[in-house]
Amino acid sequence: MLRRFTPTAYTKSFRDITPERLQERGIRAVITDLDNTLIEWNRAHATDEVIAWIRSIERAGIQVILMSNNNEERVNIFAEPLGVRYIARANKPLQGAYKKARQMLQVKDSEIVCVGDQLMTDILGANRARLQSILVLPIVTSDAKATKFNRFVESKIMKKLVRQGLQVKEGLVWNN
């Protein structure tokens, strides 16, 4: 049961995910969540730090796609100025958006990693899609109302994962 929620890697922030670390694992594409993964859930536009991170990934020849459960307008406001492809209303952890992302990326599944801050949507969805995943800490501790219940359940799951050996340290730590 817990395997469904176990990320391939863990880090405190997207900033720890460097092109070099991705390339070491053979990663050629990143599917990343938006809200509370890259920016606060209630911030509309990318920060300079997020822009720099996305550009560094892209300069290394690694594709980036945003995948969010949020609505089209919210995701487009963030993605369009950056020229980043996206999938809105992804309904993670359901599989439709992952299939769409695979078609857009045109790389092997083993070359894709999903980045997100939620076990019950981002990590569970990636695991169900049989893709690698990186769990990051949420940018802020506040959440939209729809996310609060998930966070409560996730806190219980996370405690069990840590007891079973999930590495929670500084930097990017691969669990397998």
N, C-alpha and C positions, 0 to 999 in steps of 0.2 A: 504493500500500500504506500509506504513512504517513498519508495523508489520513483513513483509518479511525480513527486514534488522535489526530488533531489536534483539540483543544478549540476551541470558539468563543471562549472567554476563559480567562484564567489569573489566579489571585491566590494569595497565600500563605495566606490564611485566609478562612473564611466571613464573618468580621467585616467584610471589605472589600466584601461584597455588600450594598449598601444598597437600600432600596425605591426611592429616587430613581434610582439607576443602572439598576435593573431597569425602571422605568417609562419611562426614556429609550429603552429598546429595545423597548417595547411588551409587556413581560412581564406576564402576569396569573396565572401559576402557576409554582411551583418544586417540582420533584421532587428531593429531596435524599437522598443516602446518609446513613448514620448513623455507622458505625464508622470512626474515624480521619478523618472529615470534620467532624462536629459535636462528637464526644467521643472519648476514647480507646476503643479496641476492647474494653478490659476494664473499662470504667466502666458501671455500670447506668443511672444517672439523669442527667438534663440538669443542666448547671451553670446558675447564674443568668445567665451571659453568653449561653448558648444560648437560654434561655427568653426573654430580652430580645430577641434577634435574631429569633426566630420570631414573637414578638408584634409587633415593628415591621413585619415583612413582612405579617403578617395585617392590622394596622391600616391599612396602605396599600391594602387590598383585593386583595392578592395571595394566592392559595391556596397552601398548603403540604401536600405529601404526602411522607412518608418512604418510601423504597424501599430495602430491604436484602436482601442474600443470606442474612442471618442468620435464625435460627429465630423462630417466632411468639412464644414466651415472651420471648426477649431483646428483640425489637422492641416488644412490647406493654408491657413493664415501663417502657420509655423513653417511649413515645407516649401511653399512656392518661392519665397524670396531666396531660399537656399538652392533651389533647383533640385531638390531631393524627391525621389519617387516615394509614394506613400500608399497605404491601404488604410482607409478610415472605416469605422463601424466593423471592425475585424471580428467581433464576437469571440475573442479568445476566451476559453481554450478550445473552441470548436475549430474544425480543421479547414474550412473553406478558404480562409485568408492565407493559410500556410501553403495550400495548393496554388493559389494565385501568385504568391511570392516566389515559389519555385519556378513557375512559368516565366515570371519577369526576370529572374536572376540567371537562369540557364547555366547553373553550376551543379556539381554533385552535392547530394545531401550532406556528405561528410565535410564539405567545404563551406557550410553555412553555420553561423552561430546566431542565436537569438539572445538579446540583452533586455532585461526588464527588472522591475522592482517588486513584482508580485508573484508569489508562489502559485496562487490559485488561477491565475490567468496566463502570465508570461511563461513561467517555468513548466507548469502542467501542459500548456499548449505545445511548447517546444518538444517536450518529452513525448507527448502523444504523436507528434509529427516525426518523431525519431531524429530530431535535430539537436545539436549541442546547444547548451544554454549557459548564460552568465547571469547570476543574480547580483544585483546591486542594492545597496541600501536606498530607501526613498530619500529624495532631495530634502523634503520637509516632512514633519510628522503629522501635519494636518492633511486631510483627504476630503475628496468630494463625498457626499452622503452615500452614494452607491458603493463606495470602496470600504467604508468603515467596518461593515460586517466581515468582509474578506480579511481585513487586517486582524481582526480578533481571532478568527480561525487560524490564520497564518502564524500568529504568535505561538499558538499551541504546537503547530506542526514544526516550526523552526526550532523550538526547544528540543523536540524529539530528534530532529536532524543533527543538531549540535551534539547531543548525547551519543548519537551513533557515529560521530566522527567528522561531520561537515567542518571543514577548516574555515574559521572566521578570523582572518588576520589582515594585516596591512598588505596592500598590493593584490595582484591577481593570483589566485590560488586555484589550480586545476585539481579537481577531485578524482579524476581518472585519466 
